[in-house]
Amino acid sequence: EYFERAGELILPFVANRPLALLRAPQGVGGQLFFQKSFDKGQPPNVHSKVLLDGTETIFVKDVKGLVSLAQFGVLELHPWGATYPEADKPDFLIWDLDPDSSVE
């Protein structure tokens, strides 16, 4: 429901950008892992693209794609600072300030 309501506000920052995902398919108490591509079982409305260097990436175009990611247990979206077709030419910078778990 969150992505259905806030999706249009989120899209300018994630649409048509390669994404790294933090997933928790069994819920927040289960195993967490990062994912950058789907070998199989790609969610509906989630797209893939292979870059010139062979890197396989995933991206969304619309709110339906965001909702599909949520239904696959995605907790966090980590967009690249560039959009397709020029994924090697950033147009913004993201500072991700996650302290190490040993920091009080």
C-alpha positions in Angstrom: 0.0 0.0 0.0 2.9 2.4 0.7 4.3 2.1 -2.8 0.8 2.6 -4.3 0.4 5.8 -2.3 3.9 7.2 -2.4 5.1 5.7 -5.7 4.7 8.8 -7.8 6.9 10.7 -5.4 9.5 8.0 -5.4 9.7 7.4 -9.1 11.8 10.4 -10.1 14.6 9.0 -8.0 14.4 5.3 -9.0 12.6 5.0 -12.4 14.9 3.8 -15.3 17.9 3.5 -12.9 19.7 0.3 -12.2 18.7 -0.9 -8.7 20.3 -2.9 -5.9 17.6 -4.3 -3.6 17.7 -5.4 0.0 15.2 -8.3 0.3 13.6 -10.1 3.2 11.4 -12.8 1.6 10.6 -14.3 5.0 9.9 -10.9 6.6 12.1 -8.5 8.5 13.0 -11.2 11.1 14.3 -13.6 8.4 17.4 -13.6 6.2 18.3 -10.3 4.5 20.3 -10.2 1.3 21.2 -7.8 -1.5 20.1 -8.6 -5.1 21.1 -6.8 -8.3 19.5 -9.2 -10.9 17.1 -12.1 -11.2 18.3 -15.4 -12.6 14.7 -16.6 -12.6 11.4 -15.6 -11.2 11.6 -11.9 -12.1 8.6 -10.1 -10.6 6.0 -8.6 -13.0 6.7 -5.1 -14.1 10.3 -5.3 -13.2 12.7 -5.1 -16.1 16.2 -6.2 -16.8 19.0 -4.8 -19.0 22.5 -5.9 -19.7 25.0 -3.0 -19.8 27.8 -2.8 -22.3 30.3 -4.3 -19.9 28.0 -7.4 -19.4 26.6 -6.4 -16.0 23.0 -7.5 -15.7 20.8 -4.9 -14.0 17.1 -4.5 -13.0 14.9 -1.5 -13.0 11.4 -0.3 -12.8 9.5 2.2 -14.9 6.3 2.8 -12.9 4.4 2.3 -9.7 3.4 -1.2 -10.7 7.1 -2.1 -10.7 7.5 -0.7 -7.2 4.5 -2.7 -6.0 5.9 -5.9 -7.5 9.2 -5.3 -5.7 7.4 -4.9 -2.4 5.5 -8.1 -3.0 8.9 -9.9 -3.5 10.0 -8.8 0.0 12.1 -5.7 -1.0 12.7 -3.5 2.0 15.2 -1.0 0.5 15.8 0.3 -3.0 19.4 1.5 -3.8 19.3 3.3 -7.1 22.4 4.1 -9.2 23.2 7.7 -9.8 22.5 7.4 -13.5 19.6 6.4 -15.8 19.4 4.3 -18.9 20.6 4.4 -21.6 23.7 6.2 -20.2 24.2 4.2 -16.9 27.8 5.2 -16.9 27.0 9.0 -16.7 25.7 9.9 -13.3 23.2 12.8 -12.9 23.0 12.7 -9.1 24.9 11.6 -6.0 23.6 9.6 -3.0 25.3 9.6 0.4 24.4 6.4 2.2 25.5 7.0 5.8 25.0 3.6 7.5 27.3 3.3 10.5 28.9 -0.1 11.2 26.8 -2.2 13.7 29.6 -1.8 16.2 29.1 2.0 16.4 26.9 3.0 19.4 
